[in-house]
Amino acid sequence: MRKALVVDDEREARRFVQTILEAEGWEVAEAENGTAGLQKAKALRPALIVLDVQMPEKDGFVMFADLIKDPDTKDIKVIMLTGVADKVGIRFSGEEMGDFLGKEPDAYVEKPIDPEAFKRVVRRVMGEK
């Protein structure tokens, strides 16, 4: 079974994404911040990480940067989630992240998440029809 890791400080958001992924046949682990998420990513080596941007301890940008620096985790597919645009009116693009970090996430999804659109993004990122 394919493994995914959902990293978000909001429990409801983790459960929401977990429910969507499990319905698509994924085995899902979760973490509440980037520090715990990085540890679980190294231990579990999931095929996919769904990563929130705004979190305590280690935010999504820092965790993503750590993932891509590590040979054991650099090839894990990453979908970044954020509600930042709605809160502050600032939008990030994958290209901007690529310029800043040297690599883009595989996809970037704004909260609130549309379940059907999210499933399509996951399938695209994983190379599925």
MMTF fields as JSON, N, C-alpha, C and O atoms, coordinates in Angstrom:
{
  "mmtfVersion": "1.0.0",
  "mmtfProducer": "UNKNOWN",
  "numBonds": 515,
  "numAtoms": 516,
  "numGroups": 129,
  "numChains": 1,
  "numModels": 1,
  "chainsPerModel": [1],
  "groupsPerChain": [129],
  "chainIdList": ["A"],
  "bondAtomList": [4, 2, 8, 6, 12, 10, 16, 14, 20, 18, 24, 22, 28, 26, 32, 30, 36, 34, 40, 38, 44, 42, 48, 46, 52, 50, 56, 54, 60, 58, 64, 62, 68, 66, 72, 70, 76, 74, 80, 78, 84, 82, 88, 86, 92, 90, 96, 94, 100, 98, 104, 102, 108, 106, 112, 110, 116, 114, 120, 118, 124, 122, 128, 126, 132, 130, 136, 134, 140, 138, 144, 142, 148, 146, 152, 150, 156, 154, 160, 158, 164, 162, 168, 166, 172, 170, 176, 174, 180, 178, 184, 182, 188, 186, 192, 190, 196, 194, 200, 198, 204, 202, 208, 206, 212, 210, 216, 214, 220, 218, 224, 222, 228, 226, 232, 230, 236, 234, 240, 238, 244, 242, 248, 246, 252, 250, 256, 254, 260, 258, 264, 262, 268, 266, 272, 270, 276, 274, 280, 278, 284, 282, 288, 286, 292, 290, 296, 294, 300, 298, 304, 302, 308, 306, 312, 310, 316, 314, 320, 318, 324, 322, 328, 326, 332, 330, 336, 334, 340, 338, 344, 342, 348, 346, 352, 350, 356, 354, 360, 358, 364, 362, 368, 366, 372, 370, 376, 374, 380, 378, 384, 382, 388, 386, 392, 390, 396, 394, 400, 398, 404, 402, 408, 406, 412, 410, 416, 414, 420, 418, 424, 422, 428, 426, 432, 430, 436, 434, 440, 438, 444, 442, 448, 446, 452, 450, 456, 454, 460, 458, 464, 462, 468, 466, 472, 470, 476, 474, 480, 478, 484, 482, 488, 486, 492, 490, 496, 494, 500, 498, 504, 502, 508, 506, 512, 510],
  "bondOrderList": [1, 1, 1, 1, 1, 1, 1, 1, 1, 1, 1, 1, 1, 1, 1, 1, 1, 1, 1, 1, 1, 1, 1, 1, 1, 1, 1, 1, 1, 1, 1, 1, 1, 1, 1, 1, 1, 1, 1, 1, 1, 1, 1, 1, 1, 1, 1, 1, 1, 1, 1, 1, 1, 1, 1, 1, 1, 1, 1, 1, 1, 1, 1, 1, 1, 1, 1, 1, 1, 1, 1, 1, 1, 1, 1, 1, 1, 1, 1, 1, 1, 1, 1, 1, 1, 1, 1, 1, 1, 1, 1, 1, 1, 1, 1, 1, 1, 1, 1, 1, 1, 1, 1, 1, 1, 1, 1, 1, 1, 1, 1, 1, 1, 1, 1, 1, 1, 1, 1, 1, 1, 1, 1, 1, 1, 1, 1, 1],
  "groupList": [{"groupName": "MET", "atomNameList": ["N", "CA", "C", "O"], "elementList": ["N", "C", "C", "O"], "formalChargeList": [0, 0, 0, 0], "bondAtomList": [1, 0, 2, 1, 3, 2], "bondOrderList": [1, 1, 2], "singleLetterCode": "M", "chemCompType": "L-PEPTIDE LINKING"}, {"groupName": "ARG", "atomNameList": ["N", "CA", "C", "O"], "elementList": ["N", "C", "C", "O"], "formalChargeList": [0, 0, 0, 0], "bondAtomList": [1, 0, 2, 1, 3, 2], "bondOrderList": [1, 1, 2], "singleLetterCode": "R", "chemCompType": "L-PEPTIDE LINKING"}, {"groupName": "LYS", "atomNameList": ["N", "CA", "C", "O"], "elementList": ["N", "C", "C", "O"], "formalChargeList": [0, 0, 0, 0], "bondAtomList": [1, 0, 2, 1, 3, 2], "bondOrderList": [1, 1, 2], "singleLetterCode": "K", "chemCompType": "L-PEPTIDE LINKING"}, {"groupName": "ALA", "atomNameList": ["N", "CA", "C", "O"], "elementList": ["N", "C", "C", "O"], "formalChargeList": [0, 0, 0, 0], "bondAtomList": [1, 0, 2, 1, 3, 2], "bondOrderList": [1, 1, 2], "singleLetterCode": "A", "chemCompType": "L-PEPTIDE LINKING"}, {"groupName": "LEU", "atomNameList": ["N", "CA", "C", "O"], "elementList": ["N", "C", "C", "O"], "formalChargeList": [0, 0, 0, 0], "bondAtomList": [1, 0, 2, 1, 3, 2], "bondOrderList": [1, 1, 2], "singleLetterCode": "L", "chemCompType": "L-PEPTIDE LINKING"}, {"groupName": "VAL", "atomNameList": ["N", "CA", "C", "O"], "elementList": ["N", "C", "C", "O"], "formalChargeList": [0, 0, 0, 0], "bondAtomList": [1, 0, 2, 1, 3, 2], "bondOrderList": [1, 1, 2], "singleLetterCode": "V", "chemCompType": "L-PEPTIDE LINKING"}, {"groupName": "ASP", "atomNameList": ["N", "CA", "C", "O"], "elementList": ["N", "C", "C", "O"], "formalChargeList": [0, 0, 0, 0], "bondAtomList": [1, 0, 2, 1, 3, 2], "bondOrderList": [1, 1, 2], "singleLetterCode": "D", "chemCompType": "L-PEPTIDE LINKING"}, {"groupName": "GLU", "atomNameList": ["N", "CA", "C", "O"], "elementList": ["N", "C", "C", "O"], "formalChargeList": [0, 0, 0, 0], "bondAtomList": [1, 0, 2, 1, 3, 2], "bondOrderList": [1, 1, 2], "singleLetterCode": "E", "chemCompType": "L-PEPTIDE LINKING"}, {"groupName": "PHE", "atomNameList": ["N", "CA", "C", "O"], "elementList": ["N", "C", "C", "O"], "formalChargeList": [0, 0, 0, 0], "bondAtomList": [1, 0, 2, 1, 3, 2], "bondOrderList": [1, 1, 2], "singleLetterCode": "F", "chemCompType": "L-PEPTIDE LINKING"}, {"groupName": "GLN", "atomNameList": ["N", "CA", "C", "O"], "elementList": ["N", "C", "C", "O"], "formalChargeList": [0, 0, 0, 0], "bondAtomList": [1, 0, 2, 1, 3, 2], "bondOrderList": [1, 1, 2], "singleLetterCode": "Q", "chemCompType": "L-PEPTIDE LINKING"}, {"groupName": "THR", "atomNameList": ["N", "CA", "C", "O"], "elementList": ["N", "C", "C", "O"], "formalChargeList": [0, 0, 0, 0], "bondAtomList": [1, 0, 2, 1, 3, 2], "bondOrderList": [1, 1, 2], "singleLetterCode": "T", "chemCompType": "L-PEPTIDE LINKING"}, {"groupName": "ILE", "atomNameList": ["N", "CA", "C", "O"], "elementList": ["N", "C", "C", "O"], "formalChargeList": [0, 0, 0, 0], "bondAtomList": [1, 0, 2, 1, 3, 2], "bondOrderList": [1, 1, 2], "singleLetterCode": "I", "chemCompType": "L-PEPTIDE LINKING"}, {"groupName": "GLY", "atomNameList": ["N", "CA", "C", "O"], "elementList": ["N", "C", "C", "O"], "formalChargeList": [0, 0, 0, 0], "bondAtomList": [1, 0, 2, 1, 3, 2], "bondOrderList": [1, 1, 2], "singleLetterCode": "G", "chemCompType": "PEPTIDE LINKING"}, {"groupName": "TRP", "atomNameList": ["N", "CA", "C", "O"], "elementList": ["N", "C", "C", "O"], "formalChargeList": [0, 0, 0, 0], "bondAtomList": [1, 0, 2, 1, 3, 2], "bondOrderList": [1, 1, 2], "singleLetterCode": "W", "chemCompType": "L-PEPTIDE LINKING"}, {"groupName": "ASN", "atomNameList": ["N", "CA", "C", "O"], "elementList": ["N", "C", "C", "O"], "formalChargeList": [0, 0, 0, 0], "bondAtomList": [1, 0, 2, 1, 3, 2], "bondOrderList": [1, 1, 2], "singleLetterCode": "N", "chemCompType": "L-PEPTIDE LINKING"}, {"groupName": "PRO", "atomNameList": ["N", "CA", "C", "O"], "elementList": ["N", "C", "C", "O"], "formalChargeList": [0, 0, 0, 0], "bondAtomList": [1, 0, 2, 1, 3, 2], "bondOrderList": [1, 1, 2], "singleLetterCode": "P", "chemCompType": "L-PEPTIDE LINKING"}, {"groupName": "SER", "atomNameList": ["N", "CA", "C", "O"], "elementList": ["N", "C", "C", "O"], "formalChargeList": [0, 0, 0, 0], "bondAtomList": [1, 0, 2, 1, 3, 2], "bondOrderList": [1, 1, 2], "singleLetterCode": "S", "chemCompType": "L-PEPTIDE LINKING"}, {"groupName": "TYR", "atomNameList": ["N", "CA", "C", "O"], "elementList": ["N", "C", "C", "O"], "formalChargeList": [0, 0, 0, 0], "bondAtomList": [1, 0, 2, 1, 3, 2], "bondOrderList": [1, 1, 2], "singleLetterCode": "Y", "chemCompType": "L-PEPTIDE LINKING"}],
  "groupTypeList": [0, 1, 2, 3, 4, 5, 5, 6, 6, 7, 1, 7, 3, 1, 1, 8, 5, 9, 10, 11, 4, 7, 3, 7, 12, 13, 7, 5, 3, 7, 3, 7, 14, 12, 10, 3, 12, 4, 9, 2, 3, 2, 3, 4, 1, 15, 3, 4, 11, 5, 4, 6, 5, 9, 0, 15, 7, 2, 6, 12, 8, 5, 0, 8, 3, 6, 4, 11, 2, 6, 15, 6, 10, 2, 6, 11, 2, 5, 11, 0, 4, 10, 12, 5, 3, 6, 2, 5, 12, 11, 1, 8, 16, 12, 7, 7, 0, 12, 6, 8, 4, 12, 2, 7, 15, 6, 3, 17, 5, 7, 2, 15, 11, 6, 15, 7, 3, 8, 2, 1, 5, 5, 1, 1, 5, 0, 12, 7, 2],
  "groupIdList": [1, 2, 3, 4, 5, 6, 7, 8, 9, 10, 11, 12, 13, 14, 15, 16, 17, 18, 19, 20, 21, 22, 23, 24, 25, 26, 27, 28, 29, 30, 31, 32, 33, 34, 35, 36, 37, 38, 39, 40, 41, 42, 43, 44, 45, 46, 47, 48, 49, 50, 51, 52, 53, 54, 55, 56, 57, 58, 59, 60, 61, 62, 63, 64, 65, 66, 67, 68, 69, 70, 71, 72, 73, 74, 75, 76, 77, 78, 79, 80, 81, 82, 83, 84, 85, 86, 87, 88, 89, 90, 91, 92, 93, 94, 95, 96, 97, 98, 99, 100, 101, 102, 103, 104, 105, 106, 107, 108, 109, 110, 111, 112, 113, 114, 115, 116, 117, 118, 119, 120, 121, 122, 123, 124, 125, 126, 127, 128, 129],
  "secStructList": [7, 7, 3, 3, 3, 3, 3, 7, 1, 7, 2, 2, 2, 2, 2, 2, 2, 2, 2, 2, 2, 2, 2, 6, 6, 7, 3, 3, 3, 3, 3, 1, 1, 2, 2, 2, 2, 2, 2, 2, 2, 2, 2, 2, 7, 7, 1, 3, 3, 3, 3, 3, 1, 1, 7, 1, 1, 1, 7, 2, 2, 2, 2, 2, 2, 2, 2, 2, 2, 1, 6, 6, 6, 6, 6, 1, 3, 3, 3, 3, 3, 3, 7, 2, 2, 2, 2, 2, 1, 7, 7, 7, 7, 2, 2, 2, 2, 2, 2, 2, 2, 1, 1, 7, 7, 1, 3, 3, 3, 3, 1, 1, 7, 7, 2, 2, 2, 2, 2, 2, 2, 2, 2, 2, 2, 6, 6, 7, 7],
  "xCoordList": [0.844, 0.0, 0.884, 1.907, 0.481, 1.225, 1.107, 0.048, 2.213, 2.222, 2.288, 3.02, 1.501, 1.534, 1.732, 1.365, 2.311, 2.491, 1.834, 2.135, 0.932, 0.259, 0.825, 0.749, 1.396, 2.02, 1.286, 1.368, 0.567, -0.235, -0.469, -0.718, -0.391, -0.596, -2.079, -2.407, -2.962, -4.402, -4.9, -4.872, -5.351, -5.808, -6.919, -6.914, -7.872, -8.991, -8.491, -8.996, -7.511, -6.95, -6.255, -6.393, -5.506, -4.85, -5.883, -5.722, -6.943, -7.987, -8.703, -9.03, -8.946, -9.623, -8.805, -9.331, -7.515, -6.636, -6.485, -6.483, -6.359, -6.236, -7.443, -7.287, -8.634, -9.863, -9.875, -10.235, -9.485, -9.44, -8.45, -8.763, -7.26, -6.224, -6.572, -6.351, -7.116, -7.482, -8.556, -8.55, -9.476, -10.511, -9.904, -10.513, -8.705, -8.0, -7.002, -6.226, -7.026, -6.183, -4.827, -3.96, -4.632, -3.359, -3.374, -4.416, -2.207, -1.973, -1.396, -0.403, -2.011, -1.65, -1.123, -1.749, 0.038, 0.601, 0.462, 0.246, 0.585, 0.455, 1.47, 2.01, 1.715, 2.594, 2.033, 1.428, 2.241, 1.641, 2.554, 2.119, 3.821, 4.722, 5.865, 6.008, 6.671, 7.743, 8.847, 9.473, 9.093, 10.121, 9.701, 10.467, 8.477, 7.952, 7.779, 8.016, 7.37, 7.173, 8.461, 8.469, 9.55, 10.837, 11.294, 11.804, 11.113, 11.47, 10.666, 11.218, 9.352, 8.506, 8.831, 8.791, 9.152, 9.512, 10.757, 10.824, 11.734, 12.967, 12.697, 13.274, 11.819, 11.541, 10.642, 10.875, 9.602, 8.592, 8.902, 8.463, 9.65, 9.93, 8.643, 8.523, 7.684, 6.427, 6.634, 7.626, 5.684, 5.724, 5.307, 5.705, 4.492, 3.907, 3.882, 3.575, 4.21, 4.042, 3.13, 3.369, 2.08, 1.195, 1.592, 1.443, 2.097, 2.8, 2.196, 2.146, 1.738, 1.204, 2.359, 3.465, 2.111, 3.149, 3.306, 4.414, 2.21, 2.295, 2.126, 1.039, 3.232, 3.218, 4.229, 5.187, 4.005, 4.997, 6.228, 6.215, 7.272, 8.54, 9.317, 10.374, 8.802, 9.476, 8.372, 7.553, 8.351, 7.268, 7.498, 8.535, 6.513, 6.576, 7.724, 8.3, 8.069, 9.185, 10.499, 11.308, 10.697, 11.927, 11.965, 13.003, 10.819, 10.785, 11.059, 11.808, 10.452, 10.685, 12.171, 12.751, 12.778, 14.209, 15.039, 15.992, 14.681, 15.386, 15.19, 16.131, 13.976, 13.693, 14.553, 15.122, 14.65, 15.364, 16.88, 17.598, 17.381, 18.821, 19.264, 20.441, 18.339, 18.665, 18.529, 17.457, 19.593, 19.519, 18.41, 17.874, 18.07, 17.045, 15.619, 14.698, 15.428, 14.068, 13.894, 12.782, 14.954, 14.883, 13.941, 13.475, 13.658, 12.82, 11.358, 10.56, 11.008, 9.615, 8.773, 9.163, 7.63, 6.718, 6.12, 5.731, 6.049, 5.537, 4.455, 4.646, 3.311, 2.236, 2.17, 1.939, 2.372, 2.318, 0.887, 0.224, 0.424, -0.896, -0.744, 0.146, -1.599, -1.564, -2.864, -3.614, -3.113, -4.225, -3.681, -4.421, -2.388, -1.721, -2.352, -2.545, -2.676, -3.205, -4.471, -4.665, -5.341, -6.586, -6.333, -7.063, -5.306, -5.035, -4.31, -4.644, -3.309, -2.474, -2.456, -1.832, -3.133, -3.191, -1.915, -1.73, -1.033, 0.204, 0.1, -0.28, 0.432, 0.41, 1.837, 2.633, 2.14, 3.444, 3.24, 2.183, 4.215, 4.13, 5.233, 6.231, 5.036, 6.073, 7.357, 8.452, 7.218, 8.396, 9.176, 10.406, 8.469, 9.14, 9.86, 10.973, 9.219, 9.881, 11.101, 12.14, 10.989, 12.124, 13.289, 14.444, 12.982, 14.031, 14.695, 15.912, 13.887, 14.381, 15.116, 16.182, 14.554, 15.101, 15.914, 16.637, 15.804, 16.536, 15.714, 16.161, 14.523, 13.624, 12.193, 11.926, 11.295, 9.879, 9.188, 9.601, 8.126, 7.301, 6.606, 6.538, 6.098, 5.455, 4.103, 3.634, 3.48, 2.215, 2.002, 2.632, 1.103, 0.818, -0.695, -1.291, -1.334, -2.794, -3.207, -2.692, -4.138, -4.658, -5.751, -6.544, -5.775, -6.877, -7.971, -7.634, -9.22, -9.759, -9.644, -9.758, -9.418, -9.166, -10.476, -11.408, -10.531, -11.647, -11.253, -10.269, -12.003, -11.607, -11.383, -10.398, -12.261, -12.114, -10.902, -10.154, -10.71, -9.541, -8.259, -7.262, -8.282, -7.115, -6.772, -5.601, -7.787, -7.549, -6.881, -5.971, -7.337, -6.732, -5.263, -4.414, -4.974, -3.591, -2.723, -1.616, -3.22, -2.46, -2.179, -1.051, -3.188, -3.0, -1.965, -1.114, -2.048, -1.086, 0.323, 1.256, 0.482, 1.805, 2.399, 3.603, 1.539, 2.01, 2.094, 2.432, 1.783, 1.892, 0.8, 1.005, -0.37, -1.505, -2.521, -2.552, -3.344, -4.403, -5.584, -6.576],
  "yCoordList": [-1.193, 0.0, 1.249, 1.299, 2.241, 3.5, 4.234, 4.244, 4.851, 5.592, 7.09, 7.556, 7.83, 9.285, 9.811, 9.157, 10.989, 11.674, 13.041, 13.806, 13.349, 14.642, 15.432, 14.995, 16.609, 17.436, 18.762, 19.574, 18.972, 20.188, 20.359, 19.38, 21.59, 21.82, 21.794, 21.743, 21.828, 21.781, 20.345, 19.762, 19.79, 18.398, 18.136, 17.114, 19.074, 18.898, 18.852, 18.077, 19.672, 19.681, 18.351, 17.806, 17.829, 16.529, 15.447, 14.628, 15.431, 14.407, 14.518, 13.503, 15.738, 15.964, 15.377, 14.64, 15.708, 15.199, 13.686, 12.972, 13.2, 11.764, 11.013, 9.978, 11.527, 10.895, 10.823, 9.795, 11.908, 11.934, 10.895, 10.126, 10.876, 9.957, 8.501, 7.639, 8.221, 6.838, 6.315, 5.139, 7.193, 6.801, 6.459, 5.749, 6.971, 6.703, 5.543, 5.271, 4.868, 3.69, 3.927, 3.054, 5.091, 5.4, 4.972, 4.998, 4.58, 4.41, 5.751, 6.216, 6.38, 7.752, 7.852, 7.37, 8.487, 8.851, 10.365, 11.049, 10.884, 12.328, 12.861, 12.128, 14.159, 14.875, 16.279, 16.84, 16.838, 18.128, 19.328, 20.469, 19.089, 20.199, 19.678, 18.471, 20.595, 20.225, 19.394, 18.579, 19.591, 18.801, 17.337, 16.449, 17.091, 15.718, 15.169, 13.985, 16.013, 15.589, 15.114, 14.107, 15.83, 15.442, 14.095, 13.249, 13.899, 12.624, 11.479, 10.427, 11.689, 10.635, 10.389, 9.25, 11.452, 11.287, 10.407, 9.548, 10.624, 9.825, 8.378, 7.452, 8.186, 6.834, 6.041, 4.856, 6.706, 6.012, 5.979, 5.074, 6.958, 7.12, 7.024, 6.153, 7.918, 7.856, 8.231, 8.863, 7.829, 8.205, 9.66, 10.317, 10.162, 11.496, 12.168, 11.535, 13.464, 14.284, 15.444, 16.162, 15.617, 16.77, 17.689, 17.331, 18.87, 19.72, 21.114, 21.853, 21.454, 22.792, 23.788, 23.426, 25.026, 26.05, 26.624, 26.652, 27.081, 27.765, 26.777, 26.243, 26.541, 25.643, 26.133, 26.826, 25.764, 26.098, 25.197, 24.21, 25.541, 24.799, 24.851, 25.477, 24.193, 24.19, 24.321, 23.416, 25.45, 25.638, 24.791, 24.144, 24.809, 23.974, 24.305, 23.409, 25.594, 25.974, 25.379, 24.865, 25.456, 24.933, 23.414, 22.837, 22.761, 21.307, 20.883, 19.936, 21.584, 21.264, 21.42, 20.568, 22.501, 22.723, 21.588, 21.124, 21.135, 20.019, 18.723, 17.946, 18.491, 17.279, 17.206, 16.157, 18.31, 18.277, 18.25, 17.935, 18.576, 18.497, 17.086, 16.756, 16.246, 14.914, 13.892, 13.784, 13.14, 12.154, 11.112, 10.578, 10.826, 9.82, 10.333, 9.533, 11.647, 12.196, 13.138, 13.602, 13.426, 14.451, 14.107, 14.999, 12.815, 12.418, 12.156, 11.76, 12.374, 12.199, 13.299, 14.466, 12.928, 13.912, 14.773, 14.254, 16.087, 17.013, 17.908, 18.561, 17.917, 18.862, 19.841, 19.443, 21.11, 22.146, 22.677, 22.926, 22.846, 23.406, 24.72, 24.869, 25.67, 26.905, 27.662, 27.589, 28.392, 29.332, 30.737, 31.673, 30.899, 32.196, 33.265, 34.397, 32.917, 33.921, 34.565, 35.773, 33.745, 34.293, 35.179, 36.142, 34.856, 35.609, 36.914, 37.943, 36.878, 38.061, 38.605, 39.632, 37.925, 38.413, 38.186, 38.781, 37.328, 37.023, 35.615, 34.678, 35.471, 34.143, 33.736, 34.546, 32.482, 31.926, 31.027, 30.412, 30.942, 29.981, 28.953, 29.197, 27.813, 26.806, 27.345, 27.04, 28.141, 28.703, 29.605, 29.561, 30.427, 31.285, 30.449, 30.78, 29.358, 28.473, 27.839, 27.705, 27.452, 26.869, 27.841, 27.457, 29.101, 30.123, 30.289, 30.452, 30.247, 30.476, 29.259, 29.399, 28.063, 26.852, 25.977, 25.087, 26.221, 25.402, 24.261, 23.581, 24.036, 23.0, 23.414, 23.977, 23.127, 23.428, 22.228, 21.089, 22.479, 21.347, 20.784, 21.447, 19.572, 18.94, 19.566, 19.518, 20.154, 20.875, 21.808, 21.68, 22.742, 23.769, 23.937, 24.262, 23.725, 23.758, 24.743, 24.703, 25.623, 26.593, 25.961, 25.147, 26.351, 25.978, 27.025, 28.168, 26.726, 25.399, 24.467, 24.885, 23.204, 22.197, 21.687, 21.342, 21.645, 21.011, 19.541, 19.251, 18.601, 17.188, 16.615, 15.911, 16.897, 16.347, 16.937, 16.218, 18.231, 18.873, 18.342, 18.126, 18.131, 17.603, 16.195, 15.878, 15.357, 14.004, 14.068, 13.291, 14.999, 15.153, 15.575, 15.086, 16.483, 16.932, 15.761, 15.576, 14.97, 13.812, 12.845, 12.378, 12.547, 11.627, 12.173, 11.432, 13.465, 14.09, 14.005, 13.612, 14.366, 14.36, 12.948, 12.774, 11.941, 10.571, 9.893, 8.713, 10.653, 10.115, 9.137, 8.252, 9.285, 8.404, 9.122, 10.351, 8.342, 8.905, 9.335, 9.833],
  "zCoordList": [0.0, 0.0, 0.0, 0.684, -0.766, -0.833, 0.494, 1.121, 0.915, 2.174, 1.908, 1.035, 2.689, 2.635, 4.051, 5.028, 4.145, 5.416, 5.3, 4.384, 6.236, 6.262, 7.437, 8.585, 7.135, 8.165, 8.223, 7.301, 9.316, 9.496, 10.99, 11.694, 11.479, 12.908, 13.293, 14.479, 12.319, 12.608, 12.475, 11.391, 13.586, 13.607, 12.584, 11.899, 12.491, 11.557, 10.118, 9.306, 9.807, 8.447, 8.147, 7.051, 9.129, 8.932, 8.689, 7.784, 9.486, 9.359, 8.017, 7.404, 7.56, 6.291, 5.143, 4.309, 5.108, 4.05, 4.181, 3.178, 5.402, 5.637, 5.082, 4.434, 5.332, 4.849, 3.319, 2.746, 2.668, 1.201, 0.685, -0.225, 1.267, 0.795, 1.068, 0.218, 2.25, 2.571, 1.619, 1.254, 1.219, 0.264, -1.103, -1.903, -1.355, -2.61, -2.465, -3.381, -1.318, -1.13, -0.488, -0.534, 0.108, 0.757, 2.223, 2.878, 2.727, 4.162, 4.617, 4.057, 5.631, 5.981, 7.415, 8.359, 7.551, 8.854, 8.967, 7.966, 10.18, 10.346, 11.336, 12.164, 11.229, 12.148, 12.326, 11.412, 13.518, 13.843, 13.61, 13.768, 13.235, 12.919, 12.061, 11.862, 11.557, 10.656, 11.284, 10.605, 12.579, 13.26, 13.316, 12.942, 13.787, 13.838, 12.429, 12.192, 11.497, 10.115, 9.473, 8.765, 9.714, 9.144, 9.716, 8.981, 11.013, 11.644, 11.032, 10.709, 10.875, 10.306, 8.837, 8.372, 8.108, 6.694, 6.56, 5.681, 7.429, 7.375, 7.783, 7.214, 8.769, 9.263, 8.315, 8.081, 7.764, 6.965, 5.469, 4.76, 4.997, 3.57, 2.74, 1.878, 3.001, 2.257, 0.79, 0.428, -0.036, -1.454, -1.633, -2.595, -0.681, -0.787, 0.575, 1.586, 0.594, 1.793, 1.43, 0.459, 2.226, 2.1, 3.245, 4.413, 2.913, 3.868, 3.953, 2.97, 5.151, 5.389, 5.466, 5.868, 5.088, 5.132, 6.533, 7.069, 7.133, 8.424, 9.574, 9.797, 10.308, 11.461, 12.485, 12.144, 13.753, 14.78, 14.661, 13.925, 15.379, 15.452, 14.163, 14.097, 13.126, 11.828, 10.788, 10.628, 10.08, 9.108, 7.861, 7.71, 6.981, 5.784, 4.855, 4.238, 4.745, 3.876, 4.399, 3.627, 5.717, 6.319, 6.199, 5.875, 6.465, 6.34, 4.897, 4.66, 3.928, 2.522, 2.184, 1.511, 2.65, 2.402, 2.997, 2.371, 4.209, 4.845, 4.062, 3.899, 3.579, 2.798, 1.545, 1.239, 0.824, -0.455, -0.283, -1.232, 0.912, 1.189, 1.536, 1.389, 1.994, 2.478, 1.342, 0.746, 1.03, -0.051, 0.156, -0.814, 1.412, 1.699, 1.474, 1.303, 1.473, 1.356, 0.164, -0.09, -0.559, -1.614, -2.766, -3.475, -2.957, -4.087, -3.71, -4.56, -2.445, -2.022, -2.672, -2.668, -3.226, -3.816, -2.698, -1.652, -2.923, -1.905, -2.493, -3.518, -1.812, -2.124, -0.96, 0.182, -1.25, -0.218, -0.105, -1.111, 1.136, 1.419, 2.148, 2.986, 1.841, 2.613, 2.555, 1.581, 3.621, 3.684, 3.776, 4.081, 3.516, 3.662, 2.791, 3.235, 1.558, 0.625, 1.163, 1.035, 1.772, 2.309, 3.523, 3.755, 4.292, 5.522, 5.261, 5.849, 4.373, 4.19, 2.765, 2.498, 1.859, 0.49, -0.306, -1.368, 0.201, -0.503, -1.076, -0.373, -2.326, -2.945, -3.29, -3.767, -3.043, -3.39, -4.584, -4.723, -5.435, -6.529, -6.349, -5.67, -6.964, -6.941, -7.545, -7.072, -8.584, -9.245, -8.292, -8.267, -7.504, -6.536, -5.485, -5.077, -5.046, -4.095, -4.733, -4.087, -5.983, -6.686, -6.774, -6.591, -7.055, -7.111, -5.748, -5.658, -4.688, -3.33, -2.781, -2.182, -2.98, -2.361, -3.313, -2.867, -4.619, -5.571, -6.138, -7.062, -5.605, -6.117, -5.78, -4.718, -6.691, -6.46, -5.819, -6.035, -5.023, -4.604, -5.846, -6.881, -5.736, -6.886, -7.196, -8.333, -6.18, -6.385, -5.207, -4.157, -5.415, -4.43, -4.398, -5.424, -3.247, -3.147, -2.058, -0.941, -2.396, -1.427, -0.568, -1.042, 0.701, 1.584, 1.401, 1.09, 1.565, 1.877, 0.673, -0.479, 0.976, -0.045, -0.635, 0.092, -1.963, -2.666, -2.834, -3.513, -2.228, -2.252, -3.653, -3.874, -4.582, -5.932, -6.642, -7.305, -6.505, -7.116, -6.474, -7.164, -5.16, -4.455, -4.949, -5.158, -5.135, -5.666, -7.036, -7.327, -7.877, -9.206, -9.101, -9.848, -8.172, -7.976, -7.52, -8.025, -6.567, -6.078, -7.229, -7.384, -8.025, -9.154, -10.142, -10.636, -10.42, -11.36, -10.786, -11.487, -9.527, -8.884, -8.885, -9.07, -8.675, -8.6, -9.977, -10.075, -11.041, -12.391, -12.751, -13.582, -12.131, -12.387, -13.254, -13.313, -13.923, -14.776, -13.932, -14.465]
}
